């Protein structure tokens, strides 16, 4: 079969998929399909039918609106073209937005001479995350805990900078009530509280002394606003009839119950204190001990150079201590699970598995298309799973190599290093586009309430290790690519070893593998980017030009 004939066969195969999987009027179907075929075989490859390039998956990575034979035909059509792009969008968008991304990028890839297949998968994290996080941050109990931990964080940083370690010295560096009100009030004007508080220069042993921890817990326990907010949350959860301030002996039924999204297990742990007979006093003491744990973790992050600024770091650590099971965390974990579930073997309806197996079959029978994998945000987690599966299963012939392009990847550094251990030999060319740390810190996910990017929140609050929330470095955070001299304490810590930072840094240090956005005007083709927000990488003109240059190079 000649090349033109092969292309026409490929397009007719895709047309059959489109016509059987999309509900459209049948009157003009043949006319439209013939037009597509003529444009492709004429050399322009300006595909008009998005459905021919869209693979949708739902829960557990199962196919949605397509059958297994449809996927097989689509892969065959793409392989026959000879230049295949698999694109995985990020997790902030819902299905409709994912379709819009595919529609916008289709001509970009087609004009570069590639045949794209877009994975449109169930996500929509931003809708859940932004709403859930706003509710938690505005919750009275969260606010009271956060203010106390923030006050002591700022006080400890100032104490360290002034060089006084005695607890009596700390009393002079803690922000007073007026300063706290002023700084927290900055959020109303869209500004970040305590934005000028910088990490202490020498923080090798930065932490709470036993006397300081005891003083912090006494302050929390004695604060009537904390105990009143806790009483309302416990009453709303049906865990107590206690309604008075700390130390009171009489219940106050009139005190309104105020529901909290705090983990039920955490509230139950705090409520156990009442069994000792001290009512609110004991419960508030349990809460104070847990808040002290959050404060200590904030200080440890300063010690390890993984803090995100005083206010964001405190928010993250209070979330980790008290709100681990919040809807945002659950959605994040579910999304990551689905990027793995789609490659599950044996089910017969998992989109990723069907694509990977059919592609492997074509490669084993001699096909050698140029293959590029593009993943934005959580799409990088998809690609990690795909490459690890292909490598571990020995699915591809040894001479098959792929080009990998990550856009602001939201996978952890440890997960990326694990993939490299088994799949690095499959990668012929790698390029990561992500923001400078300055741009990352200026990308406010939900305004002044959380004044950092999605990657900062993923790193600081959403990621887990086992069943526990844990701060972990994320691949797209360019701060972890700084020169070793700027990360001395971090690279010498267990945190770096656990995150496998040296493995990642060595891989990305090779020429042209990391591009930080926005780039200078003189950046070469294939290394240009102008994105200044996490969500804008797939619609940034310079990033699109770079994608076209990478895909179009033979």
VEXZA-302789 format. One record per residue (C-alpha): residue in three letters; chain; z negated, x, y. Coordinates in Angstrom, 1 decimal, always signed. Example, Ala and Ser with C-alpha at 12.3 -4.5 7.8 and 13.67 -1.06 7.14 Angstrom:
2
REC  aa ch      z      x      y
REC Ala  A   -7.8  +12.3   -4.5
REC Ser  A   -7.1  +13.7   -1.1
# end
This chain:
554
REC  aa ch      z      x      y
REC Unk  A   +0.0   +0.0   +0.0
REC Unk  A   +0.9   +1.4   +3.5
REC Unk  A   -1.8   +1.8   +6.1
REC Unk  A   -0.6   -1.2   +8.1
REC Unk  A   -0.6   -3.3   +4.9
REC Unk  A   -4.1   -2.1   +4.1
REC Unk  A   -5.4   -3.1   +7.5
REC Unk  A   -3.7   -6.5   +7.3
REC Unk  A   -5.3   -7.1   +3.9
REC Unk  A   -8.7   -6.1   +5.3
REC Unk  A   -8.5   -8.5   +8.2
REC Unk  A   -7.3  -11.4   +6.0
REC Unk  A  -10.4  -10.7   +3.8
REC Unk  A  -12.6  -10.9   +6.8
REC Unk  A  -10.8  -14.0   +8.1
REC Unk  A  -11.6  -15.8   +4.8
REC Unk  A  -15.3  -14.9   +5.2
REC Unk  A  -15.3  -16.2   +8.8
REC Unk  A  -13.6  -19.5   +7.9
REC Unk  A  -15.9  -20.3   +5.1
REC Unk  A  -19.2  -19.3   +6.8
REC Unk  A  -18.7  -20.8  +10.3
REC Unk  A  -18.3  -24.5  +11.1
REC Unk  A  -15.3  -24.7  +13.4
REC Unk  A  -12.4  -27.2  +13.9
REC Unk  A   -9.7  -26.5  +11.4
REC Unk  A   -6.8  -27.4  +13.7
REC Unk  A   -6.3  -24.0  +15.3
REC Unk  A   -7.9  -21.8  +12.6
REC Unk  A   -4.7  -20.3  +11.2
REC Unk  A   -3.2  -19.7  +14.7
REC Unk  A   -6.3  -17.8  +15.8
REC Unk  A   -6.5  -15.8  +12.5
REC Unk  A   -2.8  -14.8  +12.7
REC Unk  A   -3.4  -13.7  +16.3
REC Unk  A   -6.3  -11.5  +15.2
REC Unk  A   -4.1  -10.0  +12.4
REC Unk  A   -1.2   -9.3  +14.8
REC Unk  A   -3.6   -7.5  +17.3
REC Unk  A   -5.1   -5.4  +14.6
REC Unk  A   -1.9   -4.4  +12.9
REC Unk  A   -0.4   -3.7  +16.3
REC Unk  A   -3.0   -0.9  +16.8
REC Unk  A   -5.3   -2.4  +19.4
REC Unk  A   -8.0   -3.5  +17.0
REC Unk  A   -9.5   -5.9  +19.6
REC Unk  A  -11.2   -8.2  +17.1
REC Unk  A  -11.5  -11.8  +18.4
REC Unk  A  -13.7  -13.3  +15.8
REC Unk  A  -17.4  -12.3  +16.0
REC Unk  A  -18.3  -14.0  +12.7
REC Unk  A  -16.1  -11.5  +10.8
REC Unk  A  -18.5   -8.7  +11.9
REC Unk  A  -21.9  -10.4  +11.8
REC Unk  A  -24.2  -10.3   +8.8
REC Unk  A  -27.2  -12.5   +9.3
REC Unk  A  -30.5  -12.2   +7.4
REC Unk  A  -33.6  -14.3   +7.6
REC Unk  A  -37.0  -14.1   +5.9
REC Unk  A  -37.5  -11.2   +3.6
REC Unk  A  -34.1   -9.8   +4.5
REC Unk  A  -32.3  -12.6   +2.6
REC Unk  A  -28.8  -13.6   +3.6
REC Unk  A  -28.4  -16.4   +6.0
REC Unk  A  -25.2  -18.4   +6.2
REC Unk  A  -23.3  -16.1   +3.9
REC Unk  A  -22.9  -15.5   +0.2
REC Unk  A  -22.9  -12.3   -1.8
REC Unk  A  -19.1  -12.4   -2.3
REC Unk  A  -18.8  -12.8   +1.5
REC Unk  A  -20.7   -9.5   +2.1
REC Unk  A  -18.7   -7.7   -0.5
REC Unk  A  -15.4   -8.7   +1.1
REC Unk  A  -16.7   -7.7   +4.5
REC Unk  A  -17.7   -4.2   +3.3
REC Unk  A  -14.4   -3.8   +1.6
REC Unk  A  -12.6   -4.7   +4.8
REC Unk  A  -14.6   -2.3   +6.9
REC Unk  A  -14.2   +0.6   +4.4
REC Unk  A  -10.4   -0.1   +4.2
REC Unk  A  -10.3   +0.4   +8.0
REC Unk  A  -11.6   +3.9   +7.6
REC Unk  A  -14.1   +4.1  +10.5
REC Unk  A  -17.2   +2.0   +9.8
REC Unk  A  -20.2   +1.4  +12.2
REC Unk  A  -23.3   -0.4  +10.9
REC Unk  A  -25.3   -1.5  +13.9
REC Unk  A  -29.0   -2.7  +13.7
REC Unk  A  -30.4   -4.3  +16.9
REC Unk  A  -34.0   -4.0  +17.9
REC Unk  A  -37.0   -6.2  +17.4
REC Unk  A  -37.5   -7.6  +20.9
REC Unk  A  -34.7  -10.1  +20.6
REC Unk  A  -34.3  -13.4  +18.8
REC Unk  A  -31.3  -14.3  +16.6
REC Unk  A  -29.3  -15.8  +19.5
REC Unk  A  -29.8  -12.6  +21.6
REC Unk  A  -28.9  -10.5  +18.6
REC Unk  A  -25.6  -12.4  +18.4
REC Unk  A  -25.0  -11.7  +22.1
REC Unk  A  -25.6   -8.0  +21.6
REC Unk  A  -23.0   -8.0  +18.9
REC Unk  A  -20.5   -9.9  +21.0
REC Unk  A  -20.9   -7.4  +23.8
REC Unk  A  -20.6   -4.3  +21.6
REC Unk  A  -17.8   -5.5  +19.5
REC Unk  A  -15.0   -4.4  +21.9
REC Unk  A  -16.9   -1.1  +22.6
REC Unk  A  -16.7   -0.2  +19.0
REC Unk  A  -13.3   -1.7  +18.4
REC Unk  A  -11.7   +0.1  +21.4
REC Unk  A  -13.2   +3.4  +20.0
REC Unk  A  -11.2   +2.8  +16.8
REC Unk  A  -14.1   +1.7  +14.6
REC Unk  A  -14.8   -1.4  +12.5
REC Unk  A  -18.4   -2.6  +13.3
REC Unk  A  -20.7   -4.7  +11.1
REC Unk  A  -23.7   -6.0  +12.9
REC Unk  A  -27.0   -6.8  +11.2
REC Unk  A  -28.4   -9.8  +13.0
REC Unk  A  -31.9  -10.3  +11.7
REC Unk  A  -35.0  -12.4  +12.3
REC Unk  A  -37.1  -10.8  +15.0
REC Unk  A  -38.0  -12.1  +18.5
REC Unk  A  -41.0   -9.9  +18.9
REC Unk  A  -41.0  -10.0  +22.7
REC Unk  A  -41.5  -13.8  +22.8
REC Unk  A  -44.5  -13.7  +20.6
REC Unk  A  -45.9  -10.4  +21.8
REC Unk  A  -45.7  -11.0  +25.6
REC Unk  A  -47.3  -14.5  +25.3
REC Unk  A  -50.0  -13.4  +22.8
REC Unk  A  -50.9  -10.3  +24.8
REC Unk  A  -51.1  -12.2  +28.1
REC Unk  A  -53.5  -14.7  +26.5
REC Unk  A  -55.7  -12.0  +25.1
REC Unk  A  -55.9   -9.9  +28.3
REC Unk  A  -56.8  -12.9  +30.3
REC Unk  A  -59.5  -14.0  +27.8
REC Unk  A  -63.0  -13.8  +29.3
REC Unk  A  -64.6  -11.9  +26.4
REC Unk  A  -61.8   -9.4  +26.2
REC Unk  A  -61.9   -8.9  +29.9
REC Unk  A  -65.7   -8.2  +29.9
REC Unk  A  -65.4   -5.7  +27.1
REC Unk  A  -62.4   -4.0  +28.7
REC Unk  A  -64.1   -3.6  +32.0
REC Unk  A  -67.2   -1.9  +30.6
REC Unk  A  -65.1   +0.5  +28.4
REC Unk  A  -62.8   +1.3  +31.3
REC Unk  A  -65.8   +2.0  +33.6
REC Unk  A  -67.2   +4.5  +31.2
REC Unk  A  -63.8   +6.1  +30.5
REC Unk  A  -63.2   +6.8  +34.2
REC Unk  A  -66.8   +8.0  +34.6
REC Unk  A  -66.5  +10.4  +31.6
REC Unk  A  -63.2  +11.9  +33.0
REC Unk  A  -64.8  +12.4  +36.4
REC Unk  A  -67.8  +13.9  +34.8
REC Unk  A  -65.7  +16.4  +32.8
REC Unk  A  -63.7  +17.3  +35.9
REC Unk  A  -66.8  +18.0  +37.9
REC Unk  A  -68.2  +20.1  +35.2
REC Unk  A  -71.5  +18.3  +34.6
REC Unk  A  -72.4  +17.3  +31.0
REC Unk  A  -75.9  +15.8  +31.6
REC Unk  A  -76.2  +12.1  +31.4
REC Unk  A  -77.9  +12.1  +34.8
REC Unk  A  -74.7  +13.6  +36.2
REC Unk  A  -72.6  +10.9  +34.5
REC Unk  A  -74.6   +8.2  +36.4
REC Unk  A  -73.1   +9.5  +39.6
REC Unk  A  -69.5   +9.5  +38.4
REC Unk  A  -69.3   +6.0  +36.9
REC Unk  A  -67.4   +3.6  +39.2
REC Unk  A  -69.7   +1.1  +40.9
REC Unk  A  -69.2   -2.6  +41.0
REC Unk  A  -67.1   -2.7  +44.2
REC Unk  A  -64.7   +0.0  +42.9
REC Unk  A  -64.3   -1.8  +39.6
REC Unk  A  -63.4   -5.0  +41.4
REC Unk  A  -61.0   -3.3  +43.7
REC Unk  A  -59.2   -1.4  +40.9
REC Unk  A  -59.0   -4.4  +38.5
REC Unk  A  -57.8   -6.5  +41.5
REC Unk  A  -54.8   -4.2  +41.8
REC Unk  A  -53.1   -6.0  +38.9
REC Unk  A  -52.6   -9.0  +41.1
REC Unk  A  -50.4   -6.9  +43.3
REC Unk  A  -48.5   -5.5  +40.3
REC Unk  A  -50.3   -2.1  +40.4
REC Unk  A  -52.1   -0.2  +37.6
REC Unk  A  -55.9   +0.1  +37.8
REC Unk  A  -57.2   +3.7  +38.1
REC Unk  A  -53.6   +5.0  +37.9
REC Unk  A  -54.7   +8.2  +39.7
REC Unk  A  -57.2   +9.2  +36.9
REC Unk  A  -55.7  +12.2  +35.2
REC Unk  A  -56.7  +13.8  +31.9
REC Unk  A  -59.4  +16.4  +32.3
REC Unk  A  -58.0  +20.0  +32.1
REC Unk  A  -60.5  +21.3  +29.5
REC Unk  A  -61.3  +18.5  +27.1
REC Unk  A  -61.7  +20.4  +23.8
REC Unk  A  -65.1  +18.7  +23.1
REC Unk  A  -64.6  +15.6  +25.2
REC Unk  A  -66.7  +12.8  +23.8
REC Unk  A  -69.9  +10.8  +24.0
REC Unk  A  -73.3  +12.4  +23.5
REC Unk  A  -75.9  +10.4  +21.5
REC Unk  A  -77.8   +9.7  +24.8
REC Unk  A  -74.6   +8.5  +26.5
REC Unk  A  -73.7   +6.2  +23.6
REC Unk  A  -77.2   +4.7  +23.7
REC Unk  A  -76.9   +4.2  +27.5
REC Unk  A  -73.5   +2.5  +27.2
REC Unk  A  -74.8   +0.1  +24.5
REC Unk  A  -77.8   -0.7  +26.6
REC Unk  A  -75.6   -1.5  +29.6
REC Unk  A  -73.3   -3.8  +27.5
REC Unk  A  -76.3   -5.6  +25.9
REC Unk  A  -78.0   -6.2  +29.3
REC Unk  A  -74.9   -7.6  +30.9
REC Unk  A  -75.3  -11.4  +31.1
REC Unk  A  -71.5  -11.9  +31.6
REC Unk  A  -70.8  -10.2  +28.3
REC Unk  A  -73.4  -12.1  +26.4
REC Unk  A  -72.3  -15.4  +27.9
REC Unk  A  -68.7  -14.8  +27.1
REC Unk  A  -69.7  -13.9  +23.5
REC Unk  A  -71.8  -17.0  +23.2
REC Unk  A  -68.8  -19.2  +24.2
REC Unk  A  -66.5  -17.4  +21.7
REC Unk  A  -69.0  -17.8  +18.8
REC Unk  A  -69.6  -21.4  +19.6
REC Unk  A  -65.9  -22.2  +19.7
REC Unk  A  -65.5  -20.5  +16.3
REC Unk  A  -68.3  -22.6  +14.9
REC Unk  A  -70.4  -19.6  +14.1
REC Unk  A  -73.5  -20.3  +16.2
REC Unk  A  -75.4  -22.8  +18.3
REC Unk  A  -76.6  -20.0  +20.6
REC Unk  A  -75.6  -20.7  +24.1
REC Unk  A  -77.9  -18.6  +26.4
REC Unk  A  -77.7  -15.2  +27.8
REC Unk  A  -79.0  -12.1  +25.9
REC Unk  A  -82.6  -12.4  +24.7
REC Unk  A  -82.9  -16.2  +25.4
REC Unk  A  -84.9  -18.2  +22.9
REC Unk  A  -83.5  -21.6  +23.6
REC Unk  A  -80.1  -22.9  +22.8
REC Unk  A  -78.0  -24.3  +25.6
REC Unk  A  -75.6  -26.9  +24.2
REC Unk  A  -74.1  -27.5  +27.6
REC Unk  A  -72.6  -24.0  +27.7
REC Unk  A  -68.8  -24.5  +27.1
REC Unk  A  -67.2  -23.1  +24.1
REC Unk  A  -64.4  -20.7  +25.0
REC Unk  A  -62.0  -20.0  +22.1
REC Unk  A  -61.1  -16.3  +21.5
REC Unk  A  -58.3  -14.7  +19.6
REC Unk  A  -60.7  -12.0  +18.4
REC Unk  A  -60.4  -11.4  +14.7
REC Unk  A  -62.4  -14.0  +12.7
REC Unk  A  -63.9  -11.2  +10.6
REC Unk  A  -65.1   -9.4  +13.7
REC Unk  A  -66.7  -12.5  +15.2
REC Unk  A  -68.4  -13.1  +11.8
REC Unk  A  -69.7   -9.5  +11.8
REC Unk  A  -71.1  -10.0  +15.3
REC Unk  A  -72.6  -13.5  +14.4
REC Unk  A  -74.5  -12.0  +11.5
REC Unk  A  -76.9  -10.6  +14.1
REC Unk  A  -78.4  -14.0  +14.6
REC Unk  A  -79.8  -14.0  +11.1
REC Unk  A  -82.3  -11.4  +12.3
REC Unk  A  -83.8  -14.1  +14.5
REC Unk  A  -83.1  -12.5  +17.8
REC Unk  A  -80.2  -14.8  +18.5
REC Unk  A  -77.9  -13.5  +21.3
REC Unk  A  -79.7  -10.3  +21.7
REC Unk  A  -78.8   -9.1  +18.2
REC Unk  A  -75.3  -10.4  +18.4
REC Unk  A  -74.6   -8.7  +21.7
REC Unk  A  -76.0   -5.4  +20.3
REC Unk  A  -73.5   -5.6  +17.4
REC Unk  A  -70.7   -6.2  +19.9
REC Unk  A  -71.9   -3.2  +22.0
REC Unk  A  -71.8   -0.9  +19.0
REC Unk  A  -68.2   -1.8  +18.3
REC Unk  A  -67.3   -1.4  +22.0
REC Unk  A  -68.9   +2.1  +21.9
REC Unk  A  -66.5   +2.9  +19.0
REC Unk  A  -63.6   +1.8  +21.1
REC Unk  A  -64.8   +4.0  +24.0
REC Unk  A  -65.2   +7.0  +21.6
REC Unk  A  -61.6   +6.6  +20.4
REC Unk  A  -60.4   +6.6  +24.0
REC Unk  A  -62.1   +9.9  +24.5
REC Unk  A  -60.8  +11.3  +21.3
REC Unk  A  -57.2  +10.5  +22.5
REC Unk  A  -57.9  +12.3  +25.7
REC Unk  A  -59.1  +15.3  +23.6
REC Unk  A  -55.9  +15.1  +21.5
REC Unk  A  -53.5  +14.5  +24.4
REC Unk  A  -52.4  +11.2  +23.1
REC Unk  A  -53.8   +9.0  +25.8
REC Unk  A  -51.5   +6.7  +27.8
REC Unk  A  -53.5   +6.6  +31.0
REC Unk  A  -57.0   +5.2  +31.5
REC Unk  A  -56.3   +1.5  +31.8
REC Unk  A  -53.5   +1.2  +29.1
REC Unk  A  -55.5   +3.4  +26.6
REC Unk  A  -58.6   +1.3  +27.0
REC Unk  A  -56.6   -1.9  +26.5
REC Unk  A  -55.1   -0.5  +23.3
REC Unk  A  -58.4   +0.7  +21.9
REC Unk  A  -60.2   -2.6  +22.6
REC Unk  A  -57.3   -4.4  +20.9
REC Unk  A  -57.6   -2.1  +17.9
REC Unk  A  -61.3   -2.7  +17.6
REC Unk  A  -61.5   -6.4  +18.1
REC Unk  A  -58.0   -8.0  +17.8
REC Unk  A  -56.3   -6.3  +14.9
REC Unk  A  -55.1   -9.5  +13.4
REC Unk  A  -53.6  -10.9  +16.6
REC Unk  A  -50.2  -12.7  +16.3
REC Unk  A  -48.4   -9.8  +18.0
REC Unk  A  -49.7   -7.3  +15.4
REC Unk  A  -48.8   -9.7  +12.6
REC Unk  A  -45.2  -10.2  +13.8
REC Unk  A  -44.8   -6.4  +14.1
REC Unk  A  -46.0   -5.8  +10.6
REC Unk  A  -43.8   -8.7   +9.3
REC Unk  A  -40.7   -7.3  +11.1
REC Unk  A  -41.2   -3.8   +9.6
REC Unk  A  -41.7   -5.3   +6.1
REC Unk  A  -38.4   -7.2   +6.4
REC Unk  A  -36.5   -4.0   +7.2
REC Unk  A  -37.7   -2.8   +3.8
REC Unk  A  -37.4   -6.1   +2.0
REC Unk  A  -33.7   -6.4   +2.8
REC Unk  A  -33.1   -3.4   +0.5
REC Unk  A  -35.1   -4.8   -2.4
REC Unk  A  -33.3   -4.5   -5.8
REC Unk  A  -32.7   -7.4   -8.2
REC Unk  A  -32.9  -10.4   -5.9
REC Unk  A  -29.1  -10.7   -5.4
REC Unk  A  -29.4  -12.2   -1.9
REC Unk  A  -30.8   -9.3   +0.2
REC Unk  A  -28.3   -8.4   +2.9
REC Unk  A  -29.2   -4.7   +3.1
REC Unk  A  -29.1   -4.2   -0.7
REC Unk  A  -25.7   -5.9   -1.0
REC Unk  A  -24.2   -3.8   +1.7
REC Unk  A  -25.7   -0.5   +0.4
REC Unk  A  -24.7   -1.2   -3.2
REC Unk  A  -21.1   -2.2   -2.3
REC Unk  A  -20.7   +0.7   +0.0
REC Unk  A  -22.0   +3.1   -2.7
REC Unk  A  -19.5   +1.6   -5.2
REC Unk  A  -16.6   +2.2   -2.9
REC Unk  A  -17.7   +5.7   -2.1
REC Unk  A  -18.0   +6.5   -5.8
REC Unk  A  -14.4   +5.4   -6.4
REC Unk  A  -13.1   +7.8   -3.8
REC Unk  A  -13.3   +6.0   -0.4
REC Unk  A  -14.3   +8.3   +2.5
REC Unk  A  -14.6   +6.3   +5.7
REC Unk  A  -16.2   +7.8   +8.7
REC Unk  A  -19.7   +6.1   +8.6
REC Unk  A  -21.9   +5.8  +11.7
REC Unk  A  -25.3   +4.1  +11.7
REC Unk  A  -26.6   +2.9  +15.0
REC Unk  A  -30.2   +1.6  +15.4
REC Unk  A  -31.9   +0.4  +18.5
REC Unk  A  -35.7   +0.2  +18.6
REC Unk  A  -36.8   -1.3  +15.2
REC Unk  A  -33.2   -0.9  +14.1
REC Unk  A  -34.2   +2.8  +13.5
REC Unk  A  -36.7   +1.6  +10.9
REC Unk  A  -33.8   -0.2   +9.1
REC Unk  A  -31.8   +3.0   +9.0
REC Unk  A  -34.8   +5.1   +7.8
REC Unk  A  -35.1   +2.7   +4.9
REC Unk  A  -31.3   +2.7   +4.2
REC Unk  A  -31.0   +6.5   +4.1
REC Unk  A  -34.2   +7.0   +2.1
REC Unk  A  -32.9   +4.4   -0.4
REC Unk  A  -29.5   +5.9   -0.6
REC Unk  A  -30.9   +9.4   -1.1
REC Unk  A  -33.7   +8.7   -3.5
REC Unk  A  -31.4   +6.6   -5.7
REC Unk  A  -28.6   +9.1   -5.7
REC Unk  A  -26.2   +6.3   -4.6
REC Unk  A  -23.7   +8.4   -2.7
REC Unk  A  -21.6  +11.3   -3.8
REC Unk  A  -22.8  +14.7   -2.6
REC Unk  A  -20.0  +15.1   -0.1
REC Unk  A  -20.7  +11.9   +1.7
REC Unk  A  -22.2  +12.4   +5.1
REC Unk  A  -23.1  +10.0   +7.9
REC Unk  A  -23.6  +10.1  +11.6
REC Unk  A  -26.9   +8.6  +12.8
REC Unk  A  -27.5   +7.4  +16.4
REC Unk  A  -31.0   +6.1  +17.4
REC Unk  A  -31.5   +4.3  +20.7
REC Unk  A  -35.2   +4.3  +21.8
REC Unk  A  -36.3   +4.4  +18.1
REC Unk  A  -39.6   +2.5  +17.4
REC Unk  A  -40.2   +4.1  +14.0
REC Unk  A  -43.3   +6.4  +13.7
REC Unk  A  -42.8  +10.1  +13.7
REC Unk  A  -44.4  +10.3  +10.2
REC Unk  A  -42.0   +7.7   +8.8
REC Unk  A  -39.0   +9.6  +10.2
REC Unk  A  -40.3  +12.9   +8.8
REC Unk  A  -40.7  +11.2   +5.4
REC Unk  A  -37.1  +10.0   +5.5
REC Unk  A  -35.9  +13.5   +6.4
REC Unk  A  -37.7  +14.9   +3.4
REC Unk  A  -35.4  +12.9   +1.1
REC Unk  A  -32.4  +12.1   +3.2
REC Unk  A  -31.7  +14.9   +5.7
REC Unk  A  -28.8  +16.2   +3.5
REC Unk  A  -27.0  +12.9   +4.1
REC Unk  A  -26.9  +13.4   +7.9
REC Unk  A  -23.9  +15.2   +9.3
REC Unk  A  -24.6  +14.5  +13.0
REC Unk  A  -27.8  +13.0  +14.6
REC Unk  A  -28.3  +11.9  +18.2
REC Unk  A  -31.3  +10.1  +19.7
REC Unk  A  -31.1   +8.5  +23.1
REC Unk  A  -34.5   +7.7  +24.6
REC Unk  A  -36.2   +7.6  +27.9
REC Unk  A  -37.9  +10.4  +29.8
REC Unk  A  -41.7   +9.9  +29.7
REC Unk  A  -41.6   +9.1  +33.4
REC Unk  A  -39.2   +6.2  +32.8
REC Unk  A  -41.2   +5.2  +29.7
REC Unk  A  -44.4   +4.9  +31.7
REC Unk  A  -42.5   +2.9  +34.5
REC Unk  A  -41.2   +0.4  +32.0
REC Unk  A  -43.9   -2.3  +32.2
REC Unk  A  -43.8   -4.5  +29.1
REC Unk  A  -45.7   -7.4  +30.7
REC Unk  A  -46.1   -6.3  +34.3
REC Unk  A  -49.4   -4.9  +35.5
REC Unk  A  -51.3   -6.5  +32.6
REC Unk  A  -49.8   -3.8  +30.3
REC Unk  A  -48.0   -1.3  +32.5
REC Unk  A  -46.3   +0.7  +29.8
REC Unk  A  -43.2   +0.3  +27.5
REC Unk  A  -43.0   -1.3  +24.1
REC Unk  A  -43.0   +2.1  +22.4
REC Unk  A  -46.4   +2.8  +24.1
REC Unk  A  -47.9   -0.4  +22.8
REC Unk  A  -46.5   +0.1  +19.3
REC Unk  A  -48.0   +3.6  +19.3
REC Unk  A  -51.3   +2.6  +20.8
REC Unk  A  -52.1   -0.8  +19.3
REC Unk  A  -49.5   -2.3  +16.9
REC Unk  A  -49.1   +0.3  +14.3
REC Unk  A  -51.4   +0.4  +11.2
REC Unk  A  -52.3   +2.8   +8.5
REC Unk  A  -53.3   +0.7   +5.5
REC Unk  A  -55.2   -2.2   +6.7
REC Unk  A  -56.5   -0.5   +9.9
REC Unk  A  -54.9   -0.3  +13.3
REC Unk  A  -54.4   +3.3  +14.2
REC Unk  A  -52.9   +5.3  +17.1
REC Unk  A  -49.7   +7.0  +15.9
REC Unk  A  -46.9   +8.9  +17.7
REC Unk  A  -43.6   +7.1  +17.8
REC Unk  A  -40.3   +8.9  +17.5
REC Unk  A  -38.8   +7.5  +20.7
REC Unk  A  -41.7   +8.7  +22.9
REC Unk  A  -40.2  +11.8  +24.5
REC Unk  A  -43.7  +13.1  +25.4
REC Unk  A  -44.0  +14.5  +21.9
REC Unk  A  -41.0  +16.7  +22.5
REC Unk  A  -42.6  +18.6  +25.4
REC Unk  A  -42.9  +22.4  +25.1
REC Unk  A  -45.6  +23.5  +22.8
REC Unk  A  -47.5  +25.0  +25.7
REC Unk  A  -48.0  +21.5  +27.2
REC Unk  A  -49.2  +20.1  +23.9
REC Unk  A  -51.5  +22.9  +22.7
REC Unk  A  -54.5  +20.7  +21.8
REC Unk  A  -52.4  +18.0  +20.2
REC Unk  A  -50.3  +20.4  +18.0
REC Unk  A  -53.5  +22.1  +16.8
REC Unk  A  -55.1  +18.7  +15.9
REC Unk  A  -55.3  +16.7  +12.7
REC Unk  A  -53.5  +14.0  +14.6
REC Unk  A  -50.3  +16.1  +14.8
REC Unk  A  -50.5  +17.1  +11.2
REC Unk  A  -51.0  +13.5  +10.1
REC Unk  A  -48.0  +12.4  +12.3
REC Unk  A  -45.9  +15.4  +11.0
REC Unk  A  -45.0  +16.3  +14.5
REC Unk  A  -43.9  +19.8  +13.7
REC Unk  A  -41.3  +18.5  +11.2
REC Unk  A  -39.9  +16.1  +13.7
REC Unk  A  -39.9  +18.5  +16.6
REC Unk  A  -38.1  +21.2  +14.6
REC Unk  A  -35.4  +18.7  +13.6
REC Unk  A  -34.9  +17.3  +17.1
REC Unk  A  -34.9  +20.8  +18.7
REC Unk  A  -31.5  +21.6  +17.3
REC Unk  A  -28.7  +21.4  +19.8
REC Unk  A  -27.8  +18.0  +21.3
REC Unk  A  -29.9  +15.9  +19.0
REC Unk  A  -32.1  +14.4  +21.8
REC Unk  A  -30.8  +12.9  +25.0
REC Unk  A  -33.3  +11.8  +27.6
REC Unk  A  -32.4   +8.9  +29.8
REC Unk  A  -31.5   +8.8  +32.6
REC Unk  A  -29.3  +11.8  +32.3
REC Unk  A  -27.9  +13.9  +35.1
REC Unk  A  -24.4  +13.1  +36.5
REC Unk  A  -22.9  +16.2  +34.8
REC Unk  A  -24.0  +15.3  +31.3
REC Unk  A  -21.1  +15.9  +28.8
REC Unk  A  -19.4  +13.0  +27.0
REC Unk  A  -21.5  +11.7  +24.1
REC Unk  A  -24.7  +12.7  +25.9
REC Unk  A  -24.8  +10.3  +28.8
REC Unk  A  -27.4   +7.6  +29.4
REC Unk  A  -28.7   +5.5  +32.3
REC Unk  A  -31.2   +3.2  +30.6
REC Unk  A  -34.5   +2.9  +32.4
REC Unk  A  -36.0   +0.2  +30.2
REC Unk  A  -36.5   -0.1  +26.5
REC Unk  A  -34.4   -3.2  +26.2
REC Unk  A  -31.4   -1.9  +28.1
REC Unk  A  -30.1   +0.8  +25.8
REC Unk  A  -27.5   -1.4  +24.1
REC Unk  A  -26.1   -2.7  +27.4
REC Unk  A  -26.2   +0.4  +29.5
REC Unk  A  -22.7   +1.5  +30.4
REC Unk  A  -23.3   +5.2  +30.0
REC Unk  A  -24.9   +4.7  +26.6
REC Unk  A  -21.9   +2.7  +25.5
REC Unk  A  -19.6   +5.4  +26.7
REC Unk  A  -21.6   +7.9  +24.7
REC Unk  A  -21.4   +5.7  +21.6
REC Unk  A  -17.7   +5.3  +22.0
REC Unk  A  -17.3   +9.1  +22.3
REC Unk  A  -19.4   +9.8  +19.2
REC Unk  A  -17.6   +7.2  +17.1
REC Unk  A  -14.1   +8.1  +18.3
REC Unk  A  -14.4  +11.8  +17.6
REC Unk  A  -12.7  +12.6  +14.3
# end
